[in-house]
Amino acid sequence: MGRLKDNHIEVADGRRRPMTLGQVVERGINVFCWCNRCTHNAEVEGRHLMGRLGPAIPVPELGGYMKCSSCGAKDIATRPAWPSLGQVARHT
């Protein structure tokens, strides 16, 4: 049974693909960028990036084309900047 489950998980993972820049722009979401060197972070408009790089590039790969505006490092992580849900739980 374990091998069957492993095969199912492998097939399901093969169908998942990272969101592309075109999909981010369609949804009106920005791209969140994080410098792994100095921890500087910012949101960049997807339309601005799409004009330079095209719509087919996966969002996690965008960091390879960027440079930190704070320290100049090229070690940038990127992801969609999902809207915040605000405070979800209150701990009292």
N, C-alpha and C positions, 0 to 999 in steps of 0.2 A: 504494500500500500504506500510506503514512503516514496518509492521510485515514481509511482503514478502522480503523487502530489508534487514532487520535484519537477516532473515534466510539465504539469499544468502551470506551475509558477513560472517556469522558464518561458513557456509560450505566451503567457499573459504579460510578462516583462518585455518580451520582444515586440508586443503591440504598442507599448507606451513609448511615446516620443516626446521630447521636450518641446515646449511652446516656441513657435517661431516669432521673429520680430513682426512679421505681417499680422499674425494672430493677436499679438499684444496691441498693435495699433488699431485693429478692428474693434477691440474691446475698450479702447480708450484708456489703457493702462500704461503707466510709465515703467521704466526699467530702473531697478534699484541696484546701485553699484557700491561695492565695498572693497577698500584697499586692504589686502591681507598683510601689508607691511606696517602701515601707520594707523589703521582702522578708520581713516577718513571715509565718509560715505555720502552719497548724494543720489537723487533721483534725476534721470535724464529722460526727456521726452522721446518716445519711440519713433515719432515722425522724423525727428532730427537724425536719428541713427539710421532709419530706413532709407533716407535720402542718400546717405553715404555708402551703406552696406547692402542694401536690397532687402526684400521681404522674406527670403527663404532661410536666412541664417538662424540657427537655434539660439535662444536667449542665453543659455549657459556659456556659449562660445564667444559672446560679445566681448568679454573681458580680455581676450587675446588681442583685441584691436584698440584697447584703451590704455591710458596712462593717468595715474593719479594726479590731480591738479594741486595736491598739497605737497607730496614728497617726490613725485616724478616716477614712482615705481610702476612697473608693468604687470604686477601681480594683482589683478582685479577679478573679483567674483561678481557675477551678475545673475539676477533673477527677476521675474515680474514683480512689480511693486503693488501687490494686492492691496485693495482698500482695507483700512482698519475697521474692525467691528467695534472699536471703542472698548470700554471696560466691560468685560464679559461676566466676570464674577466679582462679588464683593466679599472680602474676607474681613470679618469683624470679630 
